[in-house]
Amino acid sequence: MKIEGSRDCGNSPKNRFVQDFTVAIETGEMTQGAISESVEWEGVSKVPIVGADAFLDALKLRKNPEAIMIERAISHGKVGALSGVVVQANGKTRRFAHMFEFTITKANCVARIRSYS
């Protein structure tokens, strides 16, 4: 899989976390340490996905893309946002954006995600 990162992550560990977290969402490969036990994920189903176990189960349903291109990754305080494009194995593309709310300003644990495709 090809991953093209954003230039926004150069000197910003928080922006890098937002980018890495998004790649984990888009590939379905995430470890539990990056999410709150009570994480909420909105926008990928009719009802919000609540809780770490439910979140990780939902990620298992994601298909590995051919490529992920990150356009922008930003963070400030307890929030972050990212936009990009996913290319699936069949060649179809999907634009996406994820908005994050972190548990603390260190931005190393996600409490809430709102996703848009």
FIRO-156389 format. One record per atom (N, C-alpha, C): residue in one letter; residue number from 1; z, y, x; atom name. Coordinates in nm, 4 decimals. Layout:
# FIRO-156389
   code   pos         up      north       east   site
      a   NUM          Z          Y          X     CA
...
# end
This chain:
# FIRO-156389
   code   pos         up      north       east   site
      m     1     0.0000    -0.1171     0.0842      N
      m     1     0.0000     0.0000     0.0000     CA
      m     1     0.0000     0.1243     0.0894      C
      k     2    -0.0782     0.2201     0.0483      N
      k     2    -0.0875     0.3462     0.1219     CA
      k     2     0.0040     0.4489     0.0559      C
      i     3     0.0861     0.5158     0.1379      N
      i     3     0.1720     0.6228     0.0885     CA
      i     3     0.1408     0.7484     0.1672      C
      e     4     0.1008     0.8515     0.0945      N
      e     4     0.0729     0.9809     0.1562     CA
      e     4     0.1849     1.0758     0.1148      C
      g     5     0.2702     1.1110     0.2105      N
      g     5     0.3865     1.1945     0.1814     CA
      g     5     0.3536     1.3426     0.1736      C
      s     6     0.4487     1.4161     0.1210      N
      s     6     0.4358     1.5609     0.1090     CA
      s     6     0.4780     1.6289     0.2388      C
      r     7     0.4164     1.7411     0.2679      N
      r     7     0.4576     1.8201     0.3844     CA
      r     7     0.5878     1.8959     0.3569      C
      d     8     0.6354     1.8917     0.2328      N
      d     8     0.7597     1.9606     0.1958     CA
      d     8     0.8835     1.8938     0.2544      C
      c     9     0.8686     1.7755     0.3115      N
      c     9     0.9849     1.6982     0.3550     CA
      c     9     1.0187     1.7151     0.5027      C
      g    10     0.9400     1.7899     0.5764      N
      g    10     0.9559     1.8027     0.7207     CA
      g    10     1.0972     1.8243     0.7703      C
      n    11     1.1614     1.9324     0.7315      N
      n    11     1.2957     1.9643     0.7805     CA
      n    11     1.4007     1.9547     0.6715      C
      s    12     1.3720     1.8873     0.5636      N
      s    12     1.4651     1.8816     0.4514     CA
      s    12     1.5016     1.7377     0.4164      C
      p    13     1.6209     1.6939     0.4563      N
      p    13     1.6639     1.5581     0.4189     CA
      p    13     1.6705     1.5384     0.2675      C
      k    14     1.7059     1.6443     0.1924      N
      k    14     1.7126     1.6323     0.0474     CA
      k    14     1.5733     1.6132    -0.0121      C
      n    15     1.4749     1.6863     0.0367      N
      n    15     1.3372     1.6670    -0.0099     CA
      n    15     1.2883     1.5273     0.0275      C
      r    16     1.3234     1.4807     0.1456      N
      r    16     1.2853     1.3457     0.1900     CA
      r    16     1.3465     1.2412     0.0973      C
      f    17     1.4730     1.2613     0.0568      N
      f    17     1.5377     1.1680    -0.0359     CA
      f    17     1.4614     1.1648    -0.1689      C
      v    18     1.4242     1.2818    -0.2205      N
      v    18     1.3480     1.2897    -0.3457     CA
      v    18     1.2173     1.2114    -0.3317      C
      q    19     1.1495     1.2282    -0.2195      N
      q    19     1.0243     1.1560    -0.1972     CA
      q    19     1.0479     1.0058    -0.1874      C
      d    20     1.1441     0.9638    -0.1069      N
      d    20     1.1708     0.8207    -0.0899     CA
      d    20     1.2151     0.7560    -0.2212      C
      f    21     1.2972     0.8282    -0.2976      N
      f    21     1.3438     0.7774    -0.4260     CA
      f    21     1.2257     0.7592    -0.5214      C
      t    22     1.1337     0.8537    -0.5208      N
      t    22     1.0160     0.8442    -0.6070     CA
      t    22     0.9282     0.7268    -0.5673      C
      v    23     0.9084     0.7054    -0.4398      N
      v    23     0.8299     0.5900    -0.3950     CA
      v    23     0.8966     0.4618    -0.4442      C
      a    24     1.0290     0.4559    -0.4390      N
      a    24     1.1011     0.3386    -0.4880     CA
      a    24     1.0803     0.3197    -0.6386      C
      i    25     1.0802     0.4297    -0.7147      N
      i    25     1.0538     0.4201    -0.8591     CA
      i    25     0.9126     0.3682    -0.8832      C
      e    26     0.8154     0.4248    -0.8162      N
      e    26     0.6762     0.3903    -0.8411     CA
      e    26     0.6404     0.2495    -0.7950      C
      t    27     0.7120     0.1967    -0.6970      N
      t    27     0.6852     0.0610    -0.6489     CA
      t    27     0.7775    -0.0420    -0.7117      C
      g    28     0.8862     0.0049    -0.7744      N
      g    28     0.9829    -0.0867    -0.8339     CA
      g    28     1.0774    -0.1481    -0.7329      C
      e    29     1.0832    -0.0920    -0.6137      N
      e    29     1.1662    -0.1480    -0.5065     CA
      e    29     1.2786    -0.0508    -0.4721      C
      m    30     1.3947    -0.0708    -0.5345      N
      m    30     1.5052     0.0219    -0.5146     CA
      m    30     1.6339    -0.0558    -0.4921      C
      t    31     1.7205     0.0041    -0.4124      N
      t    31     1.8541    -0.0512    -0.3942     CA
      t    31     1.9513     0.0270    -0.4821      C
      q    32     2.0583    -0.0361    -0.5211      N
      q    32     2.1513     0.0243    -0.6150     CA
      q    32     2.2264     0.1431    -0.5570      C
      g    33     2.2417     0.1556    -0.4278      N
      g    33     2.3196     0.2629    -0.3675     CA
      g    33     2.2699     0.4039    -0.3940      C
      a    34     2.1437     0.4185    -0.4314      N
      a    34     2.0862     0.5513    -0.4523     CA
      a    34     2.1031     0.6020    -0.5949      C
      i    35     2.1626     0.5204    -0.6829      N
      i    35     2.1773     0.5598    -0.8224     CA
      i    35     2.3221     0.5494    -0.8677      C
      s    36     2.3573     0.6360    -0.9606      N
      s    36     2.4893     0.6330    -1.0230     CA
      s    36     2.4995     0.5092    -1.1122      C
      e    37     2.6170     0.4559    -1.1296      N
      e    37     2.6371     0.3421    -1.2211     CA
      e    37     2.5977     0.3794    -1.3636      C
      s    38     2.6067     0.5084    -1.3970      N
      s    38     2.5746     0.5530    -1.5323     CA
      s    38     2.4420     0.6298    -1.5373      C
      v    39     2.3524     0.6018    -1.4438      N
      v    39     2.2237     0.6709    -1.4365     CA
      v    39     2.1519     0.6679    -1.5720      C
      e    40     2.0831     0.7766    -1.6031      N
      e    40     2.0020     0.7858    -1.7247     CA
      e    40     1.8586     0.8158    -1.6840      C
      w    41     1.7635     0.7413    -1.7431      N
      w    41     1.6217     0.7596    -1.7134     CA
      w    41     1.5480     0.7826    -1.8446      C
      e    42     1.4913     0.8994    -1.8593      N
      e    42     1.4201     0.9359    -1.9807     CA
      e    42     1.2713     0.9499    -1.9526      C
      g    43     1.1909     0.9172    -2.0537      N
      g    43     1.0478     0.9425    -2.0444     CA
      g    43     0.9617     0.8215    -2.0179      C
      v    44     1.0206     0.7078    -1.9859      N
      v    44     0.9396     0.5888    -1.9583     CA
      v    44     0.9433     0.4884    -2.0734      C
      s    45     1.0300     0.5131    -2.1700      N
      s    45     1.0385     0.4280    -2.2882     CA
      s    45     1.0784     0.5155    -2.4071      C
      k    46     1.0779     0.4572    -2.5253      N
      k    46     1.1100     0.5349    -2.6454     CA
      k    46     1.2549     0.5812    -2.6464      C
      v    47     1.3413     0.5053    -2.5842      N
      v    47     1.4823     0.5432    -2.5754     CA
      v    47     1.5205     0.5531    -2.4277      C
      p    48     1.6150     0.6382    -2.3938      N
      p    48     1.6566     0.6480    -2.2533     CA
      p    48     1.7114     0.5147    -2.2015      C
      i    49     1.6854     0.4891    -2.0760      N
      i    49     1.7426     0.3727    -2.0076     CA
      i    49     1.8730     0.4199    -1.9452      C
      v    50     1.9834     0.3530    -1.9783      N
      v    50     2.1151     0.3980    -1.9341     CA
      v    50     2.1852     0.2866    -1.8568      C
      g    51     2.2375     0.3224    -1.7405      N
      g    51     2.3129     0.2292    -1.6582     CA
      g    51     2.2310     0.1740    -1.5435      C
      a    52     2.2991     0.1470    -1.4339      N
      a    52     2.2318     0.1004    -1.3125     CA
      a    52     2.1588    -0.0316    -1.3330      C
      d    53     2.2216    -0.1269    -1.4011      N
      d    53     2.1572    -0.2569    -1.4214     CA
      d    53     2.0309    -0.2437    -1.5056      C
      a    54     2.0383    -0.1663    -1.6135      N
      a    54     1.9211    -0.1460    -1.6997     CA
      a    54     1.8097    -0.0739    -1.6238      C
      f    55     1.8478     0.0225    -1.5412      N
      f    55     1.7503     0.0959    -1.4603     CA
      f    55     1.6784     0.0015    -1.3640      C
      l    56     1.7546    -0.0801    -1.2920      N
      l    56     1.6945    -0.1727    -1.1959     CA
      l    56     1.6086    -0.2776    -1.2658      C
      d    57     1.6511    -0.3223    -1.3851      N
      d    57     1.5690    -0.4168    -1.4624     CA
      d    57     1.4370    -0.3532    -1.5033      C
      a    58     1.4406    -0.2262    -1.5440      N
      a    58     1.3184    -0.1555    -1.5836     CA
      a    58     1.2233    -0.1412    -1.4650      C
      l    59     1.2782    -0.1192    -1.3470      N
      l    59     1.1926    -0.1054    -1.2284     CA
      l    59     1.1198    -0.2344    -1.1947      C
      k    60     1.1813    -0.3480    -1.2254      N
      k    60     1.1182    -0.4768    -1.1961     CA
      k    60     0.9871    -0.4950    -1.2722      C
      l    61     0.9701    -0.4205    -1.3809      N
      l    61     0.8493    -0.4309    -1.4623     CA
      l    61     0.7334    -0.3470    -1.4074      C
      r    62     0.7622    -0.2626    -1.3095      N
      r    62     0.6590    -0.1757    -1.2519     CA
      r    62     0.5663    -0.2588    -1.1638      C
      k    63     0.4380    -0.2247    -1.1651      N
      k    63     0.3401    -0.2936    -1.0814     CA
      k    63     0.3195    -0.2159    -0.9529      C
      n    64     0.3082    -0.2881    -0.8433      N
      n    64     0.2853    -0.2226    -0.7148     CA
      n    64     0.1499    -0.1537    -0.7141      C
      p    65     0.1484    -0.0251    -0.6858      N
      p    65     0.0211     0.0475    -0.6811     CA
      p    65    -0.0511     0.0255    -0.5485      C
      e    66    -0.1774     0.0627    -0.5471      N
      e    66    -0.2560     0.0612    -0.4235     CA
      e    66    -0.2153     0.1772    -0.3335      C
      a    67    -0.1894     0.2928    -0.3965      N
      a    67    -0.1578     0.4124    -0.3185     CA
      a    67    -0.0700     0.5064    -0.4007      C
      i    68     0.0107     0.5825    -0.3288      N
      i    68     0.0918     0.6889    -0.3880     CA
      i    68     0.0690     0.8131    -0.3043      C
      m    69     0.0300     0.9211    -0.3700      N
      m    69     0.0124     1.0486    -0.3012     CA
      m    69     0.1142     1.1468    -0.3571      C
      i    70     0.2037     1.1924    -0.2725      N
      i    70     0.3059     1.2881    -0.3117     CA
      i    70     0.2515     1.4283    -0.2859      C
      e    71     0.2457     1.5096    -0.3895      N
      e    71     0.1945     1.6454    -0.3746     CA
      e    71     0.3057     1.7423    -0.3357      C
      r    72     0.4137     1.7412    -0.4106      N
      r    72     0.5255     1.8322    -0.3866     CA
      r    72     0.6565     1.7586    -0.4043      C
      a    73     0.7521     1.7852    -0.3164      N
      a    73     0.8882     1.7341    -0.3272     CA
      a    73     0.9815     1.8502    -0.2980      C
      i    74     1.0641     1.8853    -0.3952      N
      i    74     1.1544     1.9983    -0.3769     CA
      i    74     1.2941     1.9614    -0.4245      C
      s    75     1.3930     2.0320    -0.3719      N
      s    75     1.5307     2.0129    -0.4151     CA
      s    75     1.6073     2.1425    -0.3930      C
      h    76     1.7097     2.1600    -0.4749      N
      h    76     1.7982     2.2750    -0.4593     CA
      h    76     1.9286     2.2420    -0.5305      C
      g    77     2.0379     2.2492    -0.4586      N
      g    77     2.1665     2.2177    -0.5199     CA
      g    77     2.1693     2.0753    -0.5718      C
      k    78     2.1972     2.0600    -0.7008      N
      k    78     2.2092     1.9276    -0.7619     CA
      k    78     2.0828     1.8835    -0.8353      C
      v    79     1.9674     1.9479    -0.8075      N
      v    79     1.8440     1.9088    -0.8754     CA
      v    79     1.7297     1.8909    -0.7762      C
      g    80     1.6318     1.8115    -0.8174      N
      g    80     1.5123     1.7907    -0.7369     CA
      g    80     1.3948     1.7607    -0.8278      C
      a    81     1.2751     1.7774    -0.7753      N
      a    81     1.1546     1.7498    -0.8529     CA
      a    81     1.0439     1.7047    -0.7590      C
      l    82     0.9536     1.6259    -0.8152      N
      l    82     0.8436     1.5748    -0.7353     CA
      l    82     0.7233     1.5530    -0.8253      C
      s    83     0.6049     1.5792    -0.7724      N
      s    83     0.4814     1.5492    -0.8452     CA
      s    83     0.3880     1.4727    -0.7540      C
      g    84     0.3011     1.3938    -0.8165      N
      g    84     0.2078     1.3167    -0.7361     CA
      g    84     0.1091     1.2388    -0.8198      C
      v    85     0.0394     1.1477    -0.7525      N
      v    85    -0.0636     1.0648    -0.8145     CA
      v    85    -0.0441     0.9214    -0.7655      C
      v    86    -0.0576     0.8274    -0.8584      N
      v    86    -0.0533     0.6851    -0.8261     CA
      v    86    -0.1922     0.6287    -0.8505      C
      v    87    -0.2391     0.5454    -0.7582      N
      v    87    -0.3655     0.4733    -0.7758     CA
      v    87    -0.3303     0.3258    -0.7922      C
      q    88    -0.3687     0.2694    -0.9066      N
      q    88    -0.3410     0.1286    -0.9350     CA
      q    88    -0.4453     0.0391    -0.8675      C
      a    89    -0.4186    -0.0897    -0.8649      N
      a    89    -0.5090    -0.1858    -0.8016     CA
      a    89    -0.6471    -0.1850    -0.8661      C
      n    90    -0.6548    -0.1525    -0.9965      N
      n    90    -0.7840    -0.1503    -1.0662     CA
      n    90    -0.8591    -0.0184    -1.0464      C
      g    91    -0.8021     0.0728    -0.9655      N
      g    91    -0.8673     0.1992    -0.9359     CA
      g    91    -0.8288     0.3145    -1.0273      C
      k    92    -0.7593     0.2859    -1.1362      N
      k    92    -0.7164     0.3921    -1.2272     CA
      k    92    -0.6081     0.4768    -1.1626      C
      t    93    -0.6136     0.6064    -1.1904      N
      t    93    -0.5132     0.6972    -1.1362     CA
      t    93    -0.4224     0.7473    -1.2485      C
      r    94    -0.2995     0.7807    -1.2097      N
      r    94    -0.2027     0.8352    -1.3039     CA
      r    94    -0.1253     0.9451    -1.2335      C
      r    95    -0.1299     1.0642    -1.2928      N
      r    95    -0.0492     1.1751    -1.2404     CA
      r    95     0.0919     1.1584    -1.2943      C
      f    96     0.1907     1.2002    -1.2164      N
      f    96     0.3288     1.1873    -1.2600     CA
      f    96     0.4138     1.3009    -1.2046      C
      a    97     0.5282     1.3179    -1.2659      N
      a    97     0.6305     1.4096    -1.2159     CA
      a    97     0.7658     1.3502    -1.2526      C
      h    98     0.8606     1.3646    -1.1626      N
      h    98     0.9972     1.3201    -1.1869     CA
      h    98     1.0898     1.4376    -1.1594      C
      m    99     1.1833     1.4591    -1.2500      N
      m    99     1.2868     1.5609    -1.2332     CA
      m    99     1.4191     1.4872    -1.2154      C
      f   100     1.4943     1.5243    -1.1143      N
      f   100     1.6175     1.4535    -1.0804     CA
      f   100     1.7392     1.5440    -1.0915      C
      e   101     1.8493     1.4850    -1.1342      N
      e   101     1.9792     1.5504    -1.1290     CA
      e   101     2.0685     1.4591    -1.0452      C
      f   102     2.1272     1.5149    -0.9413      N
      f   102     2.2093     1.4367    -0.8499     CA
      f   102     2.3565     1.4418    -0.8909      C
      t   103     2.4339     1.3458    -0.8435      N
      t   103     2.5764     1.3437    -0.8749     CA
      t   103     2.6505     1.4549    -0.8012      C
      i   104     2.6041     1.4884    -0.6791      N
      i   104     2.6635     1.5957    -0.5985     CA
      i   104     2.5527     1.6710    -0.5256      C
      t   105     2.5858     1.7854    -0.4689      N
      t   105     2.4836     1.8668    -0.4018     CA
      t   105     2.4296     1.8021    -0.2741      C
      k   106     2.4958     1.7026    -0.2217      N
      k   106     2.4431     1.6318    -0.1045     CA
      k   106     2.3104     1.5626    -0.1371      C
      a   107     2.2873     1.5380    -0.2660      N
      a   107     2.1605     1.4818    -0.3147     CA
      a   107     2.1281     1.3457    -0.2545      C
      n   108     2.2234     1.2553    -0.2590      N
      n   108     2.1983     1.1204    -0.2094     CA
      n   108     2.2249     1.0133    -0.3146      C
      c   109     2.2545     1.0582    -0.4386      N
      c   109     2.2792     0.9655    -0.5487     CA
      c   109     2.2294     1.0311    -0.6779      C
      v   110     2.1437     0.9606    -0.7513      N
      v   110     2.0797     1.0167    -0.8699     CA
      v   110     2.1588     0.9806    -0.9953      C
      a   111     2.1870     1.0835    -1.0781      N
      a   111     2.2575     1.0646    -1.2038     CA
      a   111     2.1626     1.0613    -1.3232      C
      r   112     2.0528     1.1379    -1.3141      N
      r   112     1.9611     1.1480    -1.4283     CA
      r   112     1.8185     1.1707    -1.3789      C
      i   113     1.7241     1.1064    -1.4484      N
      i   113     1.5818     1.1208    -1.4157     CA
      i   113     1.5067     1.1487    -1.5451      C
      r   114     1.4167     1.2436    -1.5395      N
      r   114     1.3220     1.2666    -1.6480     CA
      r   114     1.1834     1.2497    -1.5880      C
      s   115     1.1080     1.1559    -1.6429      N
      s   115     0.9764     1.1244    -1.5882     CA
      s   115     0.8673     1.1639    -1.6847      C
      y   116     0.7552     1.2116    -1.6280      N
      y   116     0.6399     1.2550    -1.7056     CA
      y   116     0.5142     1.1946    -1.6465      C
      s   117     0.4293     1.1396    -1.7313      N
      s   117     0.3011     1.0830    -1.6854     CA
      s   117     0.1898     1.1351    -1.7720      C
# end
